[in-house]
Amino acid sequence: MKIQTLSLQPGAGWAAPIDASLDGDATMILLFGAPQLIDAPAPVSALLAALPRAHAIGCSTAGEIHGTCVGDHGAVAAIVQFEHTAIRTAVAEVACARDSRAAGAQLGAALADPALRAVLVLSDGLTVNGSALVAGLAANLAPGVIITGGLAGDGNRFLATWVMHGGALRRGVVTALGLYGPHVRIGHGSRGGWDIFGPERVITRSDGSVLYELDGRPALQLYKEYLGDRAAELPASALLFPLALRTAVGSAHSVVRTVLAVDDATDSLTFAGDVPQGSLAQLMRANFDRLVQGASDAAAMSQVAAGGPVLSIAISCVGRRLVLGERIEEETEAAIEALPAGAQQIGFYSYGEISPHADGTCDLHNQTMTMTTIAEAG
């Protein structure tokens, strides 16, 4: 297995020559780039033209990660040439959130195979219900197949995102890449680092990813009370106060949900994933040191046994970036320090992170750092 990682600087092209010798049917390209690239895709086209046989997927971001560096307005890419691993990609249309489960099922059916070991999925960040997407995908794959990935970003604007498949940058689609064979090694980890505050409330009215009432009160009104003066900055300010969600008292699984949109007419909040009626919800707020430690813990969880090169894919939430501000590279540094020496890291800031829980059950997460490590055994 051979790896090359690259960064694209705005107006300056790729920072290093593209290694065209890595091209082949067993080559994977992962590309994470600025939302504006959809209108000026020449650098992306140049990368793909240099590696015409490779399988390429990618998406827009709220910031790109290369090593420990975090940037905007450019792109990062990883080119991975496998020796013993096969690759397959698939794409599905998602016109609205209600299409999400069917889109996941379509991707799962396209990629399913007894030799499938892992799936990397990248989704439009605004039209998709991430938890329904994951449920549809997982239902059509064999138990034990690892699913990781994330929802595309658009900075803190929440206006439009893109996903790359087949060389085209498109809106309203989900793409997935499958890795096949006994030689590929996949590690994964996911951690948050937020503090819970305030009472735990019952979701008394919701529909899919739309939350209408908490404890019988209009959800948006209650949220605005907590945000105070920052309510005028919704939905962006909601990234600073996500929800911790449990399906029941004593539940082993808890997930974090981020607000994507607000509707004053219905006093509702739309989240990146399901907020089931009857679930328990509690507000969260940032703890700087715990956020950084969470990134380190996620990387430590993702350790994979490998004697050769390791690629790390770091997908963190835009909300973490807004909270950490100028300290943002502390979490990328903490992550790479917990990885094996020589590991190469790329990633992006997202509108939702996809990763398994400790028991292997995959789910959509928000406000987490998720890590996927890829290596290949001989």
C-alpha positions in Angstrom: 0.0 0.0 0.0 1.3 3.4 -1.0 -0.1 6.8 0.1 0.3 10.4 -1.2 -1.4 13.2 0.5 -1.7 16.6 -1.1 -3.0 20.1 -0.3 -4.4 22.7 -2.7 -3.8 26.3 -1.9 -6.2 28.9 -3.3 -4.9 30.3 -6.5 -1.6 28.4 -6.2 -2.4 24.8 -7.4 -1.5 21.6 -5.7 1.4 22.0 -3.3 3.3 18.9 -4.7 3.4 17.1 -8.0 0.7 14.5 -8.3 2.3 11.0 -8.4 0.7 9.5 -11.5 2.5 6.2 -10.9 -0.1 5.5 -8.2 -2.9 5.2 -10.8 -4.6 1.9 -11.1 -7.8 -0.1 -10.6 -6.9 -0.6 -7.0 -6.3 3.1 -6.3 -8.6 5.3 -4.1 -8.8 9.1 -4.1 -10.4 10.9 -1.2 -10.8 14.7 -1.8 -12.2 17.2 0.6 -12.5 20.8 -0.6 -14.0 24.3 -0.4 -17.7 24.8 -1.3 -16.5 27.2 -4.1 -14.8 24.4 -6.0 -18.1 23.4 -7.6 -17.8 26.7 -9.6 -14.1 26.4 -10.3 -13.3 22.7 -10.5 -10.1 22.9 -12.6 -7.7 21.7 -9.8 -10.0 18.7 -9.1 -10.2 17.9 -12.8 -6.4 18.0 -13.0 -6.0 15.6 -10.1 -8.5 13.1 -11.6 -7.0 13.4 -15.1 -3.6 12.4 -13.7 -5.1 9.2 -12.2 -7.9 8.2 -14.7 -8.3 4.6 -13.4 -8.6 5.5 -9.8 -11.9 5.4 -7.8 -12.5 8.9 -6.5 -15.0 10.3 -4.0 -15.1 13.6 -2.1 -17.2 16.4 -0.6 -17.3 20.0 0.3 -16.3 21.1 3.8 -16.4 23.6 6.6 -12.6 23.4 6.7 -9.9 21.0 5.4 -7.5 19.0 7.5 -4.0 18.1 6.2 -1.7 16.6 8.8 -2.2 19.0 11.8 -3.1 22.0 9.6 -6.6 23.3 9.2 -7.4 25.5 6.2 -10.2 27.0 4.1 -10.9 27.8 0.5 -8.6 25.0 -0.8 -8.7 21.2 -0.8 -6.9 18.2 0.5 -6.6 14.8 -1.1 -5.3 11.3 -0.3 -4.2 8.9 -3.1 -4.0 5.3 -1.8 -2.7 2.5 -4.0 -3.6 -0.8 -2.5 -1.8 -4.0 -3.3 -4.3 -6.6 -2.3 -7.6 -4.7 -1.9 -10.4 -4.2 -4.4 -12.5 -1.0 -4.6 -16.0 -0.3 -5.7 -18.1 3.0 -5.6 -21.8 3.8 -5.8 -24.0 6.9 -5.8 -27.6 7.7 -4.9 -29.9 10.7 -5.4 -31.4 12.5 -2.3 -33.9 15.2 -3.2 -35.1 15.6 0.4 -34.6 14.1 3.8 -37.4 11.5 3.3 -35.3 9.9 0.6 -32.4 9.2 3.0 -33.2 5.7 4.1 -33.9 4.6 0.5 -30.7 6.2 -0.7 -28.8 4.2 2.0 -30.5 1.0 1.0 -29.6 1.6 -2.7 -25.9 2.2 -1.8 -25.8 -0.9 0.4 -27.4 -3.1 -2.3 -24.8 -1.8 -4.8 -21.8 -2.5 -2.6 -22.9 -5.7 -0.8 -20.5 -8.6 -1.3 -19.2 -11.4 1.0 -15.7 -9.8 0.6 -16.8 -6.3 1.7 -15.0 -5.1 4.8 -15.7 -1.4 5.0 -17.7 1.4 3.5 -16.7 5.1 3.4 -19.8 7.3 2.8 -20.0 11.0 2.0 -23.3 12.7 1.8 -24.9 16.0 0.9 -24.9 17.9 4.2 -28.3 19.7 4.0 -30.9 17.5 2.2 -30.1 14.3 4.1 -31.3 12.8 7.4 -28.0 11.2 8.3 -29.3 8.6 10.8 -31.9 7.3 8.3 -29.2 7.1 5.6 -27.0 5.0 7.9 -29.9 2.8 8.9 -30.7 2.1 5.3 -27.1 1.4 4.4 -26.5 -0.9 7.4 -29.7 -2.9 6.8 -28.4 -3.9 3.4 -24.9 -4.9 4.5 -23.6 -7.9 6.3 -23.0 -7.6 10.1 -19.4 -6.6 10.8 -19.0 -4.3 7.8 -17.5 -1.1 9.1 -19.3 2.1 8.0 -17.7 5.5 8.5 -17.8 8.9 6.8 -19.6 12.2 7.1 -21.9 14.9 5.8 -20.5 17.6 3.5 -20.1 21.1 4.9 -20.5 24.7 3.7 -18.6 26.6 6.3 -21.1 28.1 8.8 -23.4 29.2 6.0 -25.7 26.2 5.6 -26.6 27.1 2.1 -25.3 24.5 -0.3 -22.9 21.5 -0.3 -21.5 19.2 -2.9 -20.4 15.6 -3.2 -18.0 14.2 -5.8 -18.6 10.9 -7.7 -17.4 9.9 -11.1 -15.4 13.1 -11.4 -18.5 15.3 -11.1 -19.2 17.7 -8.2 -22.9 17.4 -7.5 -25.6 18.6 -5.1 -28.3 16.3 -3.6 -26.4 13.0 -3.8 -24.7 10.5 -1.5 -21.7 8.5 -2.6 -20.0 5.5 -1.0 -16.8 3.6 -1.5 -16.4 -0.1 -0.6 -13.1 -1.8 0.3 -13.0 -5.6 -0.3 -10.8 -8.5 0.7 -9.1 -10.0 3.8 -6.0 -7.8 3.6 -7.5 -4.3 4.3 -7.4 -3.2 7.9 -9.9 -0.6 9.2 -9.8 1.2 12.6 -12.4 3.6 13.9 -13.0 5.9 16.9 -15.4 8.6 17.9 -15.4 11.0 20.9 -17.0 14.3 21.8 -16.0 16.3 24.9 -19.0 18.5 25.5 -20.4 19.2 29.0 -24.1 18.5 29.7 -26.1 21.1 31.5 -29.7 21.9 32.4 -32.5 19.4 32.9 -33.1 16.3 30.8 -36.3 16.8 28.8 -38.6 14.5 26.9 -39.2 15.0 23.2 -42.9 15.2 23.2 -43.4 16.0 19.5 -41.1 15.3 16.6 -41.2 14.1 13.0 -38.0 12.4 11.8 -35.3 15.0 12.1 -37.7 17.9 13.0 -38.2 18.7 16.7 -41.4 20.5 17.6 -41.8 20.1 21.4 -39.7 19.4 24.5 -41.7 18.7 27.7 -44.7 20.0 25.8 -43.1 23.3 25.1 -42.3 24.7 21.6 -38.7 23.6 21.0 -37.5 26.7 19.3 -38.8 29.0 22.0 -37.0 26.9 24.7 -33.8 26.9 22.6 -33.9 30.6 22.2 -34.2 31.1 26.0 -31.0 29.2 26.5 -29.2 31.0 23.7 -30.2 34.5 25.0 -28.6 37.2 22.8 -27.1 34.6 20.5 -30.6 33.5 19.4 -30.4 36.2 16.7 -27.5 34.2 15.1 -29.5 31.0 14.6 -28.9 28.5 13.1 -25.1 29.0 13.3 -25.2 29.8 17.0 -26.9 26.5 17.7 -23.6 24.7 16.9 -22.4 25.9 20.3 -25.3 24.2 22.1 -26.0 20.8 20.7 -28.4 18.2 22.1 -27.4 15.0 23.8 -30.0 12.3 23.0 -30.9 9.0 24.6 -33.7 6.8 23.5 -34.5 5.8 27.1 -33.3 6.0 30.7 -30.3 3.8 31.1 -29.7 3.5 27.4 -26.2 2.4 26.5 -26.1 4.6 23.5 -26.2 8.4 23.4 -25.7 10.5 20.4 -25.3 14.2 19.8 -27.5 16.1 17.4 -26.7 19.5 15.7 -29.3 22.0 14.5 -29.2 22.5 10.7 -32.2 24.9 10.3 -34.9 26.7 12.3 -38.5 27.5 11.4 -40.1 30.4 13.3 -43.5 29.7 11.8 -43.7 26.2 13.5 -41.3 26.9 16.4 -39.3 23.9 15.3 -35.7 22.9 14.9 -34.4 20.6 12.1 -31.4 18.4 13.0 -28.9 16.4 11.0 -30.4 13.1 12.1 -33.5 11.6 13.8 -34.8 13.0 17.1 -37.3 10.3 18.0 -40.4 11.2 19.9 -40.2 9.9 23.5 -36.4 10.2 23.6 -34.6 12.1 26.3 -32.7 15.3 25.3 -30.3 17.5 27.2 -28.4 20.6 26.2 -24.6 20.6 25.9 -21.9 23.3 25.9 -18.2 23.4 25.1 -15.3 22.4 27.4 -12.1 23.3 25.5 -9.8 20.8 27.2 -12.3 18.0 26.9 -12.8 18.7 23.2 -9.1 18.4 22.5 -8.9 15.2 24.7 -11.8 13.8 22.8 -9.9 14.1 19.5 -6.9 12.2 21.1 -9.2 9.5 22.5 -10.9 9.0 19.1 -7.5 8.6 17.5 -6.4 6.1 20.2 -9.6 4.1 19.6 -8.9 3.9 15.9 -5.5 2.1 16.2 -5.1 -0.6 13.6 -2.4 -3.3 13.5 -0.2 -2.6 10.5 3.5 -2.8 9.8 3.3 -0.4 6.9 1.7 2.9 5.9 -1.4 4.1 7.6 -3.9 6.7 6.4 -6.0 8.5 8.9 -9.3 10.2 7.9 -10.3 12.8 10.6 -13.9 14.0 10.3 -14.8 16.6 12.9 -17.8 18.8 13.4 -18.1 22.4 12.3 -19.4 23.2 15.8 -16.1 22.1 17.3 -14.3 24.4 14.9 -16.4 27.4 15.9 -15.9 26.7 19.6 -12.2 26.0 19.4 -11.5 29.0 17.1 -7.8 29.8 17.0 -7.1 26.7 19.1 -8.6 24.4 16.4 -5.2 22.8 15.5 -4.9 21.6 19.0 -7.4 18.9 18.2 -5.7 17.8 15.0 -2.4 17.8 16.7 -3.8 15.7 19.6 -5.3 13.3 17.0 -2.1 12.7 15.1 0.0 12.4 18.2 -2.1 9.4 19.2 -1.6 7.7 15.8 1.3 5.4 14.8 4.5 7.2 13.8 4.4 8.1 10.2 0.6 8.0 9.8 -0.6 10.4 7.2 -3.8 12.4 8.0 -6.4 14.2 6.0 -10.0 15.1 6.8 -12.6 17.8 7.0 -15.0 19.7 9.2 -18.5 18.4 8.6 -22.2 18.8 9.3 -22.4 15.2 10.7 -20.0 12.3 11.4 -20.7 8.7 10.7 -19.0 6.0 12.8 -19.7 2.9 14.8 -20.4 2.8 18.5 -18.1 0.7 20.7 -20.4 -2.3 20.1 -20.1 -2.0 16.3 -23.5 -0.5 15.7 -23.1 2.4 13.3 -24.8 5.8 13.8 -24.8 9.4 12.9 -22.9 11.6 15.4 -22.7 15.4 15.7 -20.1 17.5 17.4 -17.6 14.6 17.6 -14.2 13.9 16.2 -14.3 10.7 14.3 -11.3 8.9 13.1 -11.0 6.1 10.4 -7.6 4.5 9.9 -6.8 2.4 6.8 -3.9 0.0 6.3 -3.2 -3.1 4.4 -1.6 -6.4 5.6 0.6 -8.4 3.3 
